[in-house]
Amino acid sequence: MNNQRKPRRTFSPAFKKEKVLLIEQGDISVMELSLIYEVSKSAIYKWLRKYSKLAKTEQVVVEKKSEHKKNIELIKRIRELEQAVGRKQLELDYYKSFVEIINEQQGVDIEKKYKPNS
């Protein structure tokens, strides 16, 4: 089994402050942020201690629909659209090959003969 370590990443203070603000506003939870950016929860809590404007004993309760859930929905939608495009491309390839076969068998260029006038 290979124990390949991920390269060490550093995040800018501006990035950390932005994510702390999102947590404070309730737009995303620590757990969701951890999953999205593959950062440990303890690192995110350190960001909170360092950059948070809330009192140190105050807790943030997240109730709104989070950024992570929105991202998951968008990823699903992209996947659906990519599949639809793939199906249409297969259909288009099928029709093109069908036209080529008809052209060969009939000896007539169907595309030129039945092309609509623009």
C-alpha positions in Angstrom: 0.0 0.0 0.0 1.4 3.4 -1.0 1.3 6.1 1.6 1.3 9.1 -0.7 0.8 12.3 1.2 -1.1 15.2 -0.2 1.0 18.3 -0.9 0.8 20.8 1.9 -1.5 23.7 1.0 -1.6 27.1 2.5 -4.5 29.4 2.5 -4.2 33.2 2.4 -5.5 35.3 5.3 -8.1 36.8 2.9 -9.4 33.3 2.1 -9.6 32.4 5.7 -11.4 35.6 6.7 -13.9 35.1 3.9 -14.7 31.5 5.0 -14.9 32.6 8.7 -17.4 35.3 7.7 -19.5 32.6 5.8 -19.5 30.5 9.0 -20.5 33.5 11.1 -23.3 34.4 8.7 -24.6 30.8 8.8 -24.1 30.2 5.1 -21.9 27.1 5.7 -20.9 24.9 8.6 -17.4 23.9 9.7 -18.0 20.3 8.7 -19.2 21.4 5.2 -16.2 23.7 4.7 -13.9 20.9 5.8 -15.4 18.6 3.2 -15.4 21.1 0.4 -11.8 22.2 0.8 -10.4 19.1 2.3 -9.2 20.9 5.4 -9.3 19.5 8.9 -12.0 20.8 11.2 -9.4 21.7 13.8 -7.7 24.0 11.2 -11.0 25.7 10.5 -11.6 26.2 14.2 -8.1 27.8 14.4 -9.2 30.2 11.7 -12.3 31.0 13.7 -10.3 31.8 16.8 -8.0 34.0 14.9 -10.3 35.8 12.5 -13.8 35.6 14.1 -15.6 38.8 15.3 -17.8 36.7 17.6 -17.1 36.4 21.3 -15.0 33.3 22.0 -17.8 31.6 24.0 -20.4 32.3 21.4 -21.6 29.4 19.1 -22.8 29.6 15.6 -26.0 27.7 14.8 -26.4 27.0 11.1 -29.9 26.7 9.8 -29.9 28.1 6.3 -29.3 26.1 3.2 -25.5 25.9 3.0 -23.1 26.7 0.2 -22.0 23.1 0.1 -25.6 21.8 -0.6 -25.9 24.4 -3.3 -22.6 23.2 -4.8 -23.8 19.6 -4.7 -27.0 20.5 -6.5 -25.1 22.5 -9.1 -22.7 19.6 -9.7 -25.7 17.2 -10.1 -27.3 19.6 -12.6 -24.0 19.9 -14.6 -23.8 16.1 -14.7 -27.3 15.9 -16.0 -26.7 18.5 -18.7 -23.4 16.7 -19.7 -25.3 13.5 -20.0 -28.0 15.2 -22.2 -25.3 16.7 -24.4 -23.7 13.2 -24.7 -27.0 11.6 -25.7 -27.6 14.3 -28.3 -24.1 13.9 -29.7 -24.7 10.1 -30.0 -28.0 10.8 -31.8 -26.3 13.3 -34.1 -23.5 10.8 -34.9 -26.2 8.2 -35.7 -28.0 10.4 -38.1 -24.8 11.5 -39.8 -23.8 7.9 -40.4 -27.3 7.1 -41.6 -27.1 10.0 -44.1 -23.7 8.8 -45.3 -25.0 5.2 -45.9 -28.0 6.5 -47.8 -25.7 8.7 -49.9 -23.6 5.7 -50.8 -26.5 3.4 -51.6 -28.6 6.0 -53.6 -25.7 7.8 -55.1 -27.3 11.2 -54.2 -26.0 13.8 -51.8 -29.0 14.1 -49.5 -27.5 16.8 -47.4 -27.1 19.2 -50.4 -30.4 18.1 -52.0 -32.6 18.6 -48.9 -30.7 21.4 -47.2 -33.1 24.2 -46.2 -32.5 27.6 -47.8 -31.1 30.1 -45.3 
